[in-house]
């Protein structure tokens, strides 16, 4: 069972490992939340390049988590996501794994906004969460 929580990320450093479609969605949302985003990936999307974030075009290094408050492992390589999550756990930093929520210390719910109300929906299946969010 999980414990739902909304985080105040304004000014907090968040690491996103990955530069593809999933990472892009995460980075956009993090920037909108006011986070200080640091992206590490061998390649990043043009959308990420256009955002006010720090980008390192290279492979992930364990030292990348130093000084961050939250981590998103959003690559398409399970071994890299696993290493990122293990490094975060050993440093007592929450890590969201985009590839496998079941082994992730934290999960990104489907989020919706209606006027001044923000709500989130989480289930074991991200597609189901999106469908439920959209129904609300």
C-alpha positions as CSV (number, residue, x, y, z in Angstrom):
1,X,0.0,0.0,0.0
2,X,1.2,3.5,-0.8
3,X,0.9,6.8,1.1
4,X,-0.4,9.6,-1.1
5,X,1.5,12.9,-0.8
6,X,1.8,16.1,-2.8
7,X,5.2,17.7,-2.7
8,X,6.3,21.4,-2.7
9,X,9.2,21.4,-5.2
10,X,9.7,25.1,-5.6
11,X,13.5,25.8,-5.6
12,X,14.3,22.2,-4.8
13,X,16.8,20.3,-7.0
14,X,15.4,17.4,-8.9
15,X,17.4,15.0,-11.0
16,X,15.9,13.5,-14.2
17,X,17.9,10.7,-15.8
18,X,16.8,10.3,-19.4
19,X,16.0,12.6,-22.3
20,X,13.2,10.9,-24.2
21,X,9.4,11.3,-24.3
22,X,8.7,10.2,-20.7
23,X,11.6,12.3,-19.3
24,X,10.3,15.2,-21.3
25,X,6.8,15.0,-19.7
26,X,8.4,14.7,-16.3
27,X,10.7,17.7,-16.8
28,X,7.9,19.9,-18.1
29,X,5.8,19.0,-15.0
30,X,8.7,19.6,-12.7
31,X,9.5,23.0,-14.2
32,X,5.8,24.0,-13.9
33,X,6.1,23.0,-10.2
34,X,9.0,25.3,-9.7
35,X,11.7,22.7,-9.3
36,X,15.4,23.3,-10.1
37,X,15.7,20.6,-12.7
38,X,19.0,18.8,-13.6
39,X,18.7,16.4,-16.6
40,X,21.4,13.8,-17.4
41,X,21.2,11.8,-20.6
42,X,23.3,11.0,-23.7
43,X,20.6,12.7,-25.8
44,X,17.7,15.0,-24.8
45,X,14.6,16.1,-26.7
46,X,14.4,19.5,-28.2
47,X,11.6,20.2,-25.8
48,X,13.9,19.7,-22.8
49,X,16.6,21.9,-24.5
50,X,14.0,24.7,-24.7
51,X,13.3,24.6,-21.0
52,X,15.1,26.5,-18.2
53,X,16.9,23.4,-16.9
54,X,20.5,22.3,-16.5
55,X,21.4,19.6,-18.9
56,X,24.4,17.3,-18.9
57,X,24.8,15.4,-22.2
58,X,26.4,12.2,-21.0
59,X,25.8,8.9,-19.2
60,X,24.5,8.9,-15.6
61,X,27.1,8.9,-12.9
62,X,26.4,8.0,-9.3
63,X,27.6,11.4,-8.1
64,X,24.7,13.0,-10.1
65,X,22.4,12.5,-7.1
66,X,24.6,14.5,-4.8
67,X,22.6,17.4,-3.4
68,X,19.3,16.5,-5.1
69,X,16.0,16.3,-3.3
70,X,14.1,13.9,-5.6
71,X,15.1,11.7,-8.6
72,X,13.2,10.5,-11.7
73,X,14.8,7.5,-13.5
74,X,13.2,7.8,-16.9
75,X,15.5,6.0,-19.3
76,X,14.5,3.1,-21.6
77,X,17.3,0.9,-20.1
78,X,16.1,-1.0,-17.0
79,X,19.7,-1.5,-15.7
80,X,20.3,2.2,-15.7
81,X,17.0,2.9,-13.9
82,X,17.9,0.2,-11.4
83,X,21.3,1.8,-10.7
84,X,19.8,5.3,-10.4
85,X,17.2,3.9,-7.9
86,X,19.8,2.0,-5.9
87,X,22.1,5.1,-5.7
88,X,19.1,7.2,-4.6
89,X,18.1,4.7,-2.0
90,X,21.6,4.5,-0.5
91,X,21.5,8.3,-0.2
92,X,18.0,8.3,1.3
93,X,16.5,10.2,-1.7
94,X,13.1,9.4,-3.1
95,X,13.3,7.9,-6.6
96,X,10.5,7.5,-9.1
97,X,11.2,4.8,-11.7
98,X,9.3,5.4,-14.9
99,X,9.9,1.8,-16.1
100,X,8.6,-0.2,-13.1
101,X,6.4,1.4,-10.5
102,X,6.2,-1.9,-8.6
103,X,9.9,-1.6,-7.6
104,X,9.9,2.2,-7.3
105,X,10.2,3.9,-3.9
106,X,7.9,6.6,-5.2
107,X,5.3,6.8,-8.0
108,X,4.1,9.6,-10.2
109,X,0.3,9.6,-10.2
110,X,-1.9,10.8,-13.0
111,X,-2.6,14.5,-12.1
112,X,-5.5,16.7,-13.1
113,X,-6.4,20.3,-12.5
114,X,-9.8,21.8,-12.3
115,X,-9.8,25.5,-11.6
116,X,-7.8,25.8,-8.3
117,X,-8.1,22.1,-7.4
118,X,-5.3,19.7,-8.1
119,X,-6.0,16.0,-7.8
120,X,-4.1,12.8,-8.4
121,X,-5.1,9.2,-9.2
122,X,-2.8,6.3,-8.6
123,X,-3.3,2.6,-9.3
124,X,-1.1,-0.3,-10.1
125,X,-1.6,0.4,-13.8
126,X,-0.7,3.8,-15.1
127,X,-3.1,3.6,-18.0
128,X,-6.0,2.9,-15.6
129,X,-4.9,5.9,-13.5
130,X,-5.0,8.1,-16.6
131,X,-8.5,6.8,-17.6
132,X,-9.8,7.5,-14.0
133,X,-8.2,10.9,-13.9
134,X,-9.8,11.8,-17.3
135,X,-13.2,10.6,-16.0
136,X,-13.0,13.0,-13.1
